[in-house]
Amino acid sequence: MKLGIFVNDLGFGTLLNQLKYKLEWLNKKLVKVDRYFPSSQLCSECGYRKTDLLLKNKTWICPNCGVKHNRDHNAAVNIKKEGMRMVLNPSN
């Protein structure tokens, strides 16, 4: 079990290294969002955080603004926003 996790981490680490190298070659930057960033819990419209969201919930409605979210799409939008925030305002 632990060997499988190690091999998986090694493969992902290699991918990240290659991606970073290629981006640097193109004068671009790799930005990594913290793994504990609550991307699927945040409403991408108003910023409300739904802390009781379960893994089985594939969609949810924001109780603050009423927008219906697809969990994966919402997470992708929030990760993009967080990455852009990190690039444009690196001190925070």
NUNUKE-80932 format. One record per residue: x, y, z of N, C-alpha, C, CB in turn. Coordinates in steps of 0.02 Angstrom, whole numbers, plus 50000, padded with zeros to 5 digits. Glycine has a CB too. Layout:
[r [X, Y, Z], [X, Y, Z], [X, Y, Z], [X, Y, Z]]
...
***
This chain:
[r [50042, 49940, 50000], [50000, 50000, 50000], [50044, 50063, 50000], [49953, 50000, 50061]]
[r [50092, 50066, 50046], [50134, 50126, 50050], [50178, 50134, 49989], [50178, 50123, 50113]]
[r [50200, 50078, 49959], [50240, 50081, 49899], [50200, 50112, 49842], [50265, 50010, 49880]]
[r [50136, 50093, 49836], [50093, 50121, 49784], [50086, 50196, 49791], [50025, 50088, 49785]]
[r [50078, 50219, 49853], [50072, 50291, 49865], [50137, 50326, 49847], [50054, 50305, 49940]]
[r [50194, 50295, 49865], [50259, 50324, 49849], [50269, 50330, 49774], [50315, 50281, 49879]]
[r [50252, 50277, 49737], [50260, 50277, 49664], [50215, 50330, 49633], [50244, 50208, 49635]]
[r [50153, 50336, 49658], [50106, 50386, 49633], [50133, 50456, 49646], [50037, 50377, 49666]]
[r [50158, 50469, 49706], [50186, 50534, 49722], [50247, 50549, 49678], [50206, 50538, 49795]]
[r [50289, 50499, 49667], [50348, 50508, 49625], [50328, 50526, 49554], [50390, 50443, 49626]]
[r [50277, 50493, 49527], [50253, 50508, 49459], [50225, 50578, 49455], [50201, 50458, 49438]]
[r [50187, 50599, 49504], [50158, 50666, 49504], [50212, 50718, 49512], [50106, 50672, 49561]]
[r [50262, 50704, 49555], [50318, 50750, 49564], [50358, 50759, 49499], [50364, 50725, 49619]]
[r [50368, 50705, 49463], [50403, 50709, 49399], [50363, 50751, 49349], [50414, 50638, 49371]]
[r [50297, 50741, 49348], [50254, 50780, 49304], [50260, 50854, 49321], [50182, 50757, 49309]]
[r [50257, 50871, 49385], [50262, 50941, 49406], [50330, 50971, 49386], [50252, 50948, 49481]]
[r [50383, 50933, 49394], [50450, 50958, 49375], [50454, 50971, 49300], [50503, 50907, 49395]]
[r [50426, 50926, 49260], [50427, 50936, 49187], [50384, 50996, 49167], [50403, 50873, 49152]]
[r [50326, 51002, 49200], [50282, 51058, 49185], [50316, 51124, 49203], [50216, 51051, 49223]]
[r [50348, 51127, 49261], [50383, 51187, 49282], [50439, 51204, 49232], [50413, 51178, 49352]]
[r [50477, 51154, 49211], [50531, 51165, 49163], [50504, 51194, 49097], [50569, 51099, 49149]]
[r [50451, 51164, 49072], [50422, 51187, 49008], [50395, 51258, 49014], [50366, 51140, 48986]]
[r [50362, 51273, 49070], [50335, 51340, 49080], [50390, 51392, 49085], [50291, 51342, 49141]]
[r [50444, 51375, 49121], [50501, 51421, 49126], [50532, 51433, 49057], [50554, 51394, 49174]]
[r [50535, 51382, 49016], [50561, 51388, 48948], [50519, 51436, 48907], [50564, 51319, 48915]]
[r [50454, 51440, 48922], [50408, 51485, 48887], [50399, 51551, 48924], [50341, 51451, 48878]]
[r [50442, 51564, 48974], [50438, 51624, 49016], [50371, 51630, 49052], [50449, 51687, 48974]]
[r [50346, 51573, 49075], [50284, 51570, 49113], [50300, 51544, 49183], [50231, 51523, 49078]]
[r [50251, 51546, 49227], [50261, 51527, 49296], [50210, 51475, 49317], [50258, 51589, 49342]]
[r [50232, 51424, 49354], [50188, 51374, 49382], [50165, 51398, 49451], [50223, 51304, 49387]]
[r [50100, 51401, 49461], [50072, 51422, 49525], [50034, 51363, 49554], [50025, 51484, 49517]]
[r [50052, 51345, 49616], [50019, 51289, 49649], [49975, 51315, 49706], [50070, 51238, 49676]]
[r [49911, 51300, 49701], [49863, 51319, 49754], [49868, 51268, 49810], [49790, 51324, 49726]]
[r [49865, 51291, 49871], [49870, 51247, 49930], [49820, 51190, 49925], [49859, 51286, 49994]]
[r [49842, 51130, 49942], [49798, 51071, 49935], [49737, 51075, 49981], [49838, 51009, 49950]]
[r [49740, 51116, 50033], [49684, 51122, 50080], [49640, 51183, 50065], [49710, 51125, 50151]]
[r [49653, 51217, 50010], [49610, 51272, 49989], [49539, 51245, 49977], [49637, 51308, 49925]]
[r [49488, 51274, 50008], [49419, 51246, 50004], [49384, 51263, 49938], [49377, 51272, 50062]]
[r [49413, 51242, 49883], [49389, 51262, 49816], [49317, 51241, 49801], [49434, 51233, 49764]]
[r [49297, 51182, 49824], [49228, 51160, 49808], [49178, 51187, 49858], [49225, 51084, 49807]]
[r [49201, 51212, 49916], [49155, 51238, 49967], [49138, 51311, 49957], [49186, 51228, 50035]]
[r [49178, 51347, 49918], [49167, 51419, 49909], [49122, 51432, 49850], [49234, 51454, 49899]]
[r [49073, 51476, 49860], [49032, 51498, 49804], [49074, 51542, 49760], [48967, 51536, 49830]]
[r [49080, 51525, 49697], [49122, 51564, 49651], [49090, 51631, 49632], [49136, 51524, 49588]]
[r [49027, 51641, 49650], [48993, 51704, 49636], [49001, 51754, 49693], [48920, 51692, 49623]]
[r [48986, 51733, 49755], [48985, 51780, 49811], [49037, 51766, 49865], [48917, 51780, 49842]]
[r [49070, 51707, 49863], [49121, 51692, 49911], [49097, 51656, 49974], [49156, 51753, 49931]]
[r [49032, 51643, 49979], [49005, 51608, 50037], [49038, 51539, 50043], [48928, 51602, 50032]]
[r [49054, 51518, 50105], [49084, 51452, 50115], [49034, 51404, 50146], [49147, 51458, 50160]]
[r [49018, 51350, 50109], [48971, 51299, 50132], [49013, 51243, 50163], [48926, 51272, 50072]]
[r [49020, 51244, 50229], [49064, 51197, 50264], [49034, 51128, 50272], [49082, 51225, 50331]]
[r [48968, 51121, 50265], [48936, 51056, 50274], [48928, 51017, 50209], [48868, 51064, 50307]]
[r [48965, 51036, 50158], [48962, 51003, 50093], [48995, 50934, 50098], [48996, 51045, 50038]]
[r [48960, 50882, 50077], [48986, 50814, 50079], [49014, 50794, 50011], [48931, 50765, 50101]]
[r [49057, 50744, 50010], [49087, 50720, 49948], [49035, 50695, 49899], [49137, 50665, 49963]]
[r [48980, 50668, 49923], [48928, 50641, 49880], [48886, 50697, 49847], [48883, 50595, 49919]]
[r [48890, 50758, 49873], [48852, 50813, 49844], [48886, 50839, 49781], [48845, 50871, 49896]]
[r [48859, 50822, 49723], [48888, 50843, 49660], [48865, 50912, 49638], [48872, 50792, 49605]]
[r [48808, 50933, 49665], [48783, 51001, 49652], [48761, 51030, 49719], [48725, 51001, 49600]]
[r [48761, 51096, 49723], [48736, 51129, 49783], [48714, 51200, 49765], [48789, 51131, 49839]]
[r [48668, 51226, 49805], [48641, 51293, 49794], [48667, 51337, 49850], [48563, 51294, 49792]]
[r [48697, 51393, 49832], [48723, 51440, 49881], [48666, 51471, 49921], [48766, 51495, 49847]]
[r [48666, 51463, 49987], [48612, 51493, 50027], [48616, 51569, 50030], [48614, 51464, 50096]]
[r [48673, 51597, 50011], [48681, 51669, 50014], [48656, 51705, 49951], [48754, 51686, 50025]]
[r [48674, 51679, 49892], [48655, 51713, 49830], [48609, 51672, 49785], [48717, 51731, 49791]]
[r [48598, 51607, 49801], [48551, 51566, 49764], [48577, 51534, 49701], [48493, 51606, 49747]]
[r [48641, 51541, 49686], [48670, 51512, 49625], [48678, 51437, 49634], [48738, 51545, 49607]]
[r [48658, 51398, 49583], [48667, 51325, 49585], [48735, 51309, 49555], [48610, 51289, 49546]]
[r [48774, 51269, 49592], [48842, 51252, 49572], [48849, 51177, 49558], [48891, 51272, 49627]]
[r [48886, 51162, 49504], [48913, 51095, 49494], [48978, 51095, 49533], [48924, 51077, 49417]]
[r [48986, 51047, 49579], [49043, 51047, 49624], [49110, 51052, 49588], [49042, 50984, 49666]]
[r [49121, 51012, 49536], [49186, 51012, 49502], [49199, 51076, 49463], [49189, 50953, 49454]]
[r [49148, 51101, 49429], [49156, 51163, 49391], [49169, 51221, 49439], [49093, 51177, 49348]]
[r [49131, 51224, 49493], [49139, 51276, 49542], [49210, 51275, 49571], [49087, 51269, 49599]]
[r [49235, 51215, 49586], [49303, 51208, 49614], [49355, 51233, 49563], [49318, 51135, 49632]]
[r [49345, 51216, 49499], [49392, 51238, 49447], [49393, 51315, 49442], [49373, 51208, 49379]]
[r [49335, 51346, 49445], [49331, 51419, 49442], [49367, 51449, 49502], [49257, 51443, 49440]]
[r [49356, 51421, 49561], [49388, 51448, 49621], [49463, 51437, 49621], [49358, 51415, 49683]]
[r [49487, 51381, 49595], [49559, 51369, 49591], [49591, 51419, 49542], [49573, 51296, 49568]]
[r [49558, 51431, 49486], [49584, 51481, 49439], [49587, 51550, 49471], [49540, 51483, 49375]]
[r [49534, 51569, 49506], [49533, 51634, 49540], [49588, 51640, 49592], [49465, 51646, 49573]]
[r [49598, 51586, 49631], [49650, 51587, 49683], [49719, 51590, 49651], [49644, 51524, 49727]]
[r [49730, 51554, 49598], [49794, 51558, 49563], [49808, 51628, 49536], [49796, 51508, 49506]]
[r [49758, 51658, 49507], [49765, 51727, 49482], [49779, 51775, 49539], [49703, 51748, 49443]]
[r [49745, 51766, 49595], [49757, 51809, 49654], [49829, 51801, 49678], [49707, 51791, 49711]]
[r [49854, 51740, 49678], [49922, 51727, 49701], [49974, 51760, 49654], [49935, 51651, 49704]]
[r [49960, 51760, 49590], [50006, 51791, 49542], [50004, 51867, 49547], [49988, 51769, 49470]]
[r [49944, 51895, 49551], [49937, 51967, 49551], [49951, 52000, 49618], [49867, 51985, 49530]]
[r [49944, 51962, 49673], [49955, 51989, 49739], [49994, 51938, 49780], [49888, 52007, 49773]]
[r [50059, 51927, 49765], [50097, 51873, 49796], [50109, 51882, 49871], [50163, 51867, 49762]]
[r [50100, 51941, 49898], [50114, 51952, 49970], [50061, 51923, 50015], [50121, 52026, 49984]]
[r [50001, 51907, 49988], [49946, 51879, 50030], [49940, 51806, 50020], [49880, 51913, 50013]]
***
